Amino acid sequence: MTRRSGAGAVVLSLTAALGLAGCAAHASAARPQEEPQRGKAVAPEVAPPAAQLALDLSALFTASDLSDAHLAVLVRSLLTGETLYALNGRRMMVPASNQKLLTVAAAARKLGWDYRYTTRVLATGTLKPDGTLDGNLVVVGSGDPTINPRHPDRWTALDEWAGQVAARGVKVINGHLIGDDNAFAEPGWGSGWSWDDLVADYGSPIGALQYNENEVELLIGPGIEAGTAAIVSSAPLGHGLLVDNQVVTAPADQPTGIAVDRIPGTIMLTVRGQIAAGTAALRRVVAVENPTRLFVNAFREALSRKGIFVGGSALDIDELRQLPDLTGAETWVTDRSSPLFAIVDPLQKWSRNGYAETLLWTLSPPGAPASEAAGLTVLRETLTSLGVDPALYRAFDGSGLSRYDMVSPEALVRLLTAVWHDPALVGPYRTALPVAGVAGSLANQMKGTPAEARVWAKTGSMFNIRSLSGYVLTADDEPLAFSFLANNYTVPSVQIEALYDNALERLAAFRR
């Protein structure tokens, strides 16, 4: 039913587009026709290019095997403002990671592309001549998500900080190593996230102190022979999870199947299933329960590598009965993260949920711990200033992992249009998007087609949800903004992805 009403809208738009051709036909019927000369071919009537484009796209998006799918599509010229194709353009859809387009635009507009997170290392007490600090070392974070291997220049940050501490002659810290994460509220999950997403790497909580994207890598290998326990290792050290290994080694001719479970709010990680003897180790990446605990334990290891012994414990500040007095504390390290334009590149190209949630929370006004609710208020205000009507979307998180999110193609295309026409936003914004056949999550799609290297778009995927929105250049170098959203389909997801590819190839080949 939905599909037929959408197709009807397309037919109406095509009627208007072909109006001139219809008028010409009536005029010619009202006067005598000249008989064609013998031997001369009569050229058939051809639809104008834009009308033919709409017909072609309609044939793709209203195919009979998509009758159960909820589809919403909009394509608009960034030069003329003309809508080239629309199917349920104002329908609210679950966007998956296309939600990140909203978050990145709001962060860039509100914070600026040069925004950096600041982390400080403070020392309380007295540093004695023999190199003993009679006090605590406190790390105060503001949300920096960049201390991970995706940013090689940042991955060594903790060792650099430890080096700066060692340069002061510190040998022993008698007190605790404390992670102050109070700049962010808790918990660091998004509203509407499914409970079974919270054990996975893409469902990691965020916080004011973040290390290794708040993730733990598991390597699961077979034992010596069938019937023995499998071997499970985890890294980095100090992640705070208790691993319950229930994996057994199966005979070599048996299938391998591994499941990883953890009840949210607990530290017990259960790994169960079987792995065939002789099989190479499998890699699984899971979420930590407490990002701050992972961070301070990693910093403690970095201090140890510089010959500094911490006599106390590595603690989350929430584990203390009494907060440390930082009134007279001395700042030993002041660290600045990569700028925002470097943060949004992996965020968009590889759809990093933690980065997006961090940016959303960072939008919170100063004076209180950053939170999802406060960030969403600023996000809505900022998007309104960009011309995106709040009636066209509903935002509940920053990444799109929430099933509560709803966005229409009209909202996304309006946003993409506003960004395109804003010289302060468009460069880094477009550059950070995946590129068809070239980079990011679109690197292996549309290779060798007219769309290769001419589509910049954000992908999005969850169970029975596929979204793709961004920019495409036509054969005439006319820039278009587009949004393709699909929910509740029953065909294989690869078919939806192929549909999107075909539509973009048609758009990239379009000539006026």
C-alpha positions in Angstrom: 0.0 0.0 0.0 2.8 2.4 0.9 4.7 1.6 -2.2 1.7 2.3 -4.5 1.0 5.6 -2.9 4.7 6.6 -3.2 4.7 5.6 -6.9 1.6 7.6 -7.4 3.4 10.7 -6.2 6.1 10.0 -8.7 3.6 9.7 -11.5 2.1 13.1 -10.6 5.5 14.7 -10.6 6.2 13.1 -14.0 2.9 14.4 -15.4 4.1 17.9 -14.5 7.5 17.3 -15.9 6.0 16.1 -19.2 3.4 18.9 -19.3 5.1 20.8 -22.2 5.3 17.6 -24.3 1.6 17.0 -23.6 0.7 20.6 -24.7 2.7 20.2 -27.9 0.8 17.0 -28.7 -2.6 18.7 -28.3 -1.5 21.6 -30.5 -0.4 19.3 -33.2 -3.6 17.3 -33.1 -5.7 20.5 -33.6 -4.1 21.3 -37.0 -3.6 19.3 -40.1 -0.6 17.0 -40.0 1.9 17.1 -42.8 2.3 13.7 -44.3 5.7 12.4 -43.8 7.9 12.3 -46.8 8.4 8.9 -48.3 11.7 7.3 -47.2 12.1 9.7 -44.2 12.1 8.2 -40.7 9.9 9.9 -38.0 11.8 10.4 -34.7 9.9 9.0 -31.7 9.0 11.3 -28.8 11.7 11.1 -26.1 11.1 12.1 -22.5 13.2 15.0 -21.2 16.3 13.7 -19.3 15.0 14.6 -15.9 11.7 12.9 -16.5 13.5 9.8 -17.8 15.7 9.8 -14.7 12.6 9.8 -12.5 11.1 7.0 -14.5 14.3 4.9 -14.1 14.6 5.5 -10.4 10.9 4.7 -9.9 11.4 1.4 -11.7 14.2 0.6 -9.2 12.5 1.7 -6.0 9.0 0.3 -6.7 10.0 -3.1 -7.9 7.4 -5.8 -7.1 9.8 -7.8 -4.8 10.1 -4.7 -2.5 6.3 -4.5 -1.8 6.9 -5.4 1.8 9.7 -2.9 2.4 9.3 0.6 3.8 11.2 2.8 1.5 11.8 6.6 1.6 13.9 8.3 -1.0 14.8 11.9 -2.0 17.2 13.3 -4.6 17.6 17.0 -5.0 19.9 19.3 -7.1 22.3 21.4 -5.1 22.5 23.9 -8.0 18.8 24.5 -8.7 17.0 23.1 -5.7 14.9 20.9 -8.1 13.7 17.6 -6.7 14.6 15.0 -9.3 12.9 12.1 -7.5 10.9 11.6 -4.3 9.3 8.6 -2.8 7.8 9.1 0.7 10.3 11.9 1.2 8.9 13.1 4.5 8.3 9.7 6.0 10.0 9.0 9.3 12.4 6.1 9.2 14.9 4.4 11.6 18.1 5.8 10.1 20.8 3.6 11.7 24.2 5.3 11.3 22.8 8.0 9.0 22.0 9.6 12.4 25.7 10.5 12.5 25.2 13.0 9.7 23.1 15.1 12.0 25.6 14.7 14.9 28.7 15.6 12.9 27.0 18.7 11.4 25.8 20.0 14.7 29.2 19.4 16.3 31.1 21.2 13.5 28.7 24.1 13.6 28.7 24.4 17.4 32.2 23.5 18.3 34.2 24.3 15.2 36.5 22.0 13.2 39.5 23.0 15.3 37.9 22.0 18.6 40.2 19.8 20.8 39.6 17.8 24.0 41.8 18.6 27.0 43.1 16.0 29.5 45.2 17.0 32.6 47.4 15.0 34.9 47.4 16.6 38.4 49.6 15.8 41.4 48.5 16.3 45.0 50.8 16.3 47.9 54.5 16.9 48.0 57.3 15.6 45.7 60.3 14.7 47.8 63.9 15.0 46.7 64.3 11.3 46.5 61.5 11.1 43.8 58.6 10.1 46.0 55.3 11.7 45.6 53.4 11.8 48.9 50.0 12.1 47.3 47.9 11.0 44.4 48.2 11.4 40.7 44.8 12.4 39.2 43.9 12.2 35.5 41.1 14.6 34.7 39.4 13.9 31.4 36.9 15.7 29.1 36.0 12.9 26.7 38.9 12.6 24.3 38.1 9.5 22.1 41.4 9.6 20.1 43.8 7.6 22.2 43.6 4.4 20.1 45.3 2.9 17.1 43.1 4.7 14.6 45.2 7.8 15.5 48.8 6.7 15.4 50.0 10.1 16.7 47.8 9.7 19.7 48.2 6.0 20.5 51.4 6.8 22.4 49.9 9.6 24.5 50.0 7.7 27.8 53.7 6.9 27.4 54.3 10.5 26.6 52.5 11.6 29.7 54.5 9.0 31.8 57.7 10.4 30.3 56.7 13.9 31.4 56.1 12.6 34.9 59.4 10.8 34.9 61.2 14.0 33.8 60.3 15.5 37.1 62.4 12.9 38.8 59.4 10.9 40.1 60.2 7.3 41.1 57.4 6.3 43.5 53.8 7.5 43.9 52.7 6.7 47.4 49.1 7.5 46.8 46.6 6.3 44.2 46.3 6.8 40.5 42.8 8.2 40.1 40.7 8.7 37.0 38.4 11.7 37.3 35.6 11.1 34.8 33.1 13.5 36.4 33.0 15.7 33.2 30.5 13.1 31.8 27.4 11.7 33.5 26.8 8.0 33.7 26.1 5.5 32.2 27.7 6.1 28.9 25.0 4.2 26.8 22.5 5.7 24.4 18.8 5.7 24.9 17.0 3.0 23.0 20.1 0.8 22.7 19.3 -2.9 22.7 20.6 -4.7 25.8 22.4 -7.4 23.6 24.3 -4.6 21.8 26.0 -3.6 25.0 28.5 -6.5 25.0 29.6 -5.8 21.4 32.4 -3.4 20.5 29.9 -1.1 18.7 27.9 -0.8 21.9 30.8 0.2 24.1 29.9 2.9 26.7 31.6 6.3 26.5 33.1 8.4 29.3 35.3 11.4 30.1 38.4 9.1 30.0 38.6 6.7 27.0 41.3 4.3 25.8 41.4 1.9 22.9 37.8 2.9 22.0 36.7 1.2 25.3 37.2 -2.2 23.7 38.8 -5.5 24.6 40.2 -7.9 22.0 39.7 -11.6 22.6 41.7 -14.3 20.8 40.2 -17.8 21.0 42.2 -20.7 19.9 41.8 -24.5 20.1 43.4 -26.7 22.7 46.0 -29.4 22.0 43.4 -32.0 21.1 39.6 -32.5 20.8 37.9 -32.5 24.2 40.3 -30.0 25.9 39.5 -26.5 26.8 40.1 -23.8 24.3 42.6 -21.0 24.9 41.3 -17.5 25.4 43.5 -14.4 25.8 42.4 -10.8 26.2 44.0 -7.4 25.7 44.8 -4.8 26.7 45.6 -5.6 30.3 43.6 -4.1 33.1 40.3 -4.1 31.2 38.4 -5.1 34.4 36.4 -8.0 32.9 36.4 -11.5 34.3 36.5 -14.0 31.5 34.6 -17.3 32.0 36.0 -19.6 29.3 33.4 -22.3 28.4 34.8 -23.0 24.9 35.8 -26.6 24.1 38.0 -27.9 21.4 36.0 -29.9 18.9 37.3 -32.6 16.4 38.8 -31.1 13.3 35.9 -32.0 11.1 33.4 -30.3 13.3 32.1 -26.7 12.8 33.3 -23.8 14.9 30.7 -21.6 16.7 31.5 -19.0 19.4 29.1 -16.8 21.4 30.1 -14.0 23.9 27.7 -12.8 26.5 27.7 -10.3 29.4 24.8 -9.0 31.4 25.0 -5.1 31.3 26.3 -3.7 34.5 28.3 -6.7 35.4 32.0 -7.7 34.7 31.5 -11.4 34.0 32.1 -12.1 30.3 31.1 -15.6 29.3 32.7 -17.1 26.2 31.0 -20.3 25.1 30.8 -22.7 22.2 33.4 -24.8 20.3 36.4 -24.4 18.0 37.7 -27.1 15.7 41.1 -28.5 16.4 43.8 -27.1 14.2 41.8 -24.0 13.5 43.5 -20.6 13.5 42.6 -18.4 16.5 39.4 -16.4 16.1 39.2 -12.7 17.0 36.3 -11.1 18.9 36.1 -7.5 20.1 33.8 -6.7 23.1 32.9 -3.7 25.1 34.4 -2.9 28.5 32.2 -2.4 31.5 34.0 0.6 32.9 36.1 2.8 30.5 37.7 4.7 33.3 39.1 1.6 34.9 40.6 0.5 31.6 42.2 4.0 31.2 43.8 4.2 34.6 45.2 0.7 34.4 46.7 1.4 31.0 48.3 4.6 32.4 49.7 2.7 35.3 51.4 0.3 32.9 52.8 3.3 31.0 54.2 4.7 34.2 55.7 1.3 35.0 57.5 1.3 31.7 59.1 4.6 32.7 60.3 3.1 36.0 57.6 4.7 38.1 56.0 2.6 40.9 52.5 3.3 42.0 52.0 2.2 45.6 48.3 2.7 45.7 45.5 1.4 43.4 44.4 2.5 40.0 40.9 3.8 40.7 37.8 5.3 39.1 37.0 8.4 41.1 33.6 7.0 41.8 35.2 4.2 43.9 36.5 6.8 46.5 34.4 7.5 49.6 35.9 11.0 49.6 36.9 13.0 46.6 40.5 14.2 46.4 41.1 17.8 47.2 42.5 19.3 44.0 42.6 22.9 45.3 46.4 23.0 45.6 47.1 20.3 43.0 49.9 21.0 40.5 49.3 20.3 36.8 52.0 18.1 35.5 50.6 17.3 32.1 48.2 19.2 29.8 47.3 17.2 26.7 45.3 18.3 23.7 43.5 15.8 21.4 43.5 15.7 17.6 41.2 18.4 16.2 37.5 17.7 15.4 38.2 17.4 11.7 40.5 14.5 12.4 38.0 12.9 14.8 35.1 12.9 12.3 37.1 11.1 9.6 37.1 7.6 11.3 33.7 8.5 12.8 32.1 8.8 9.3 34.3 6.5 7.2 34.2 3.6 9.7 31.0 4.5 11.5 32.4 4.7 15.1 29.5 4.9 17.5 31.6 5.9 20.5 33.0 8.9 18.6 29.5 10.0 17.6 28.1 9.7 21.2 31.1 11.5 22.6 30.5 14.5 20.2 26.8 14.5 21.1 27.6 14.7 24.8 30.3 17.3 24.2 27.6 19.6 22.9 26.3 19.9 26.4 26.5 23.4 27.9 29.3 24.0 30.5 28.6 24.0 34.2 27.2 20.5 34.7 28.4 17.0 33.7 27.9 16.4 30.0 24.9 14.1 29.2 22.9 12.7 26.3 19.8 14.8 27.2 21.8 18.1 27.4 23.6 17.3 24.1 20.3 16.5 22.3 18.9 19.9 23.3 21.8 21.7 21.7 21.8 19.4 18.7 18.1 20.3 17.9 18.8 24.0 18.4 21.8 23.8 16.1 20.1 21.8 13.4 17.2 24.3 13.4 19.7 27.1 12.8 20.8 25.0 9.7 17.3 25.0 8.4 16.3 21.4 9.5 12.8 21.4 10.9 12.5 19.4 14.1 9.2 18.0 12.8 11.2 16.1 10.2 13.3 13.9 12.6 13.4 12.6 16.2 16.9 12.2 17.7 17.5 10.0 20.8 21.3 9.4 20.5 24.2 10.5 18.5 25.2 7.4 16.6 22.0 5.8 15.3 22.3 2.6 17.4 19.0 3.6 19.1 15.9 2.1 17.6 14.1 5.2 18.9 15.7 7.5 16.3 13.5 8.6 13.4 14.7 10.7 10.4 13.1 11.5 7.1 14.9 11.9 3.8 13.7 15.5 3.7 15.5 16.2 7.0 18.8 14.6 5.7 18.7 16.3 2.3 18.0 19.7 3.9 21.0 19.2 6.2 23.2 18.1 3.4 22.1 21.1 1.4 22.8 23.5 4.2 26.3 22.0 4.8 27.1 22.1 1.0 26.3 25.8 0.9 28.3 26.7 4.0 32.0 27.2 3.1 33.0 26.8 6.8 31.4 23.3 7.0 31.5 21.6 3.6 35.2 20.8 3.1 35.9 18.6 6.1 32.3 17.3 6.2 32.4 15.9 2.7 36.0 14.7 2.9 35.2 12.6 6.0 32.4 10.6 4.2 33.0 7.2 2.7 33.8 7.4 -1.1 32.4 5.0 -3.6 35.0 2.5 -4.7 37.7 4.4 -2.9 37.5 4.8 0.9 35.7 3.8 4.1 32.6 1.6 4.2 32.0 2.2 0.4 35.5 1.3 -0.7 34.4 -2.0 -2.2 31.2 -0.8 -3.8 30.5 0.8 -7.2 34.1 0.1 -8.5 34.4 0.5 -12.2 31.1 2.3 -12.6 30.2 5.9 -13.3 29.7 6.3 -9.5 33.2 5.5 -8.5 34.9 8.4 -6.8 31.8 10.5 -7.5 29.7 9.5 -4.4 30.4 10.7 -0.9 27.9 9.1 1.5 27.3 7.8 4.9 26.2 4.1 5.2 23.9 2.8 7.9 23.0 -0.8 8.8 21.1 -2.7 11.5 18.8 -5.7 11.3 16.5 -5.1 8.3 17.6 -1.5 8.1 19.8 0.0 5.4 20.5 3.7 4.8 22.7 5.7 2.5 22.7 9.5 2.3 25.2 12.0 0.9 26.3 13.6 -2.3 26.8 12.5 -5.9 28.2 14.3 -8.9 26.4 13.7 -12.2 28.1 13.3 -15.6 27.7 17.1 -16.0 29.4 17.7 -12.6 26.0 18.8 -11.1 26.1 18.1 -7.4 23.1 16.3 -6.0 22.1 15.6 -2.4 20.3 12.2 -1.8 18.9 10.1 0.9 17.9 6.4 0.6 16.3 4.8 3.6 14.9 1.2 3.9 13.2 -0.4 6.9 11.4 -3.7 7.5 12.3 -5.3 4.2 12.1 -9.1 3.7 14.6 -9.5 0.8 18.3 -10.0 1.6 20.2 -6.9 2.7 22.6 -7.3 -0.2 19.7 -6.7 -2.5 18.9 -3.4 -0.9 22.6 -2.4 -1.1 22.7 -3.4 -4.8 19.5 -1.3 -5.3 21.3 1.7 -3.8 24.4 1.1 -6.0 22.3 0.9 -9.1 20.4 4.1 -8.3 23.7 6.0 -7.7 25.2 4.7 -10.9 22.2 6.0 -12.7 22.5 9.4 -11.0 26.2 9.6 -11.7 25.6 9.0 -15.4 22.8 11.5 -15.6 23.1 14.4 -18.1 20.8 17.3 -18.6 
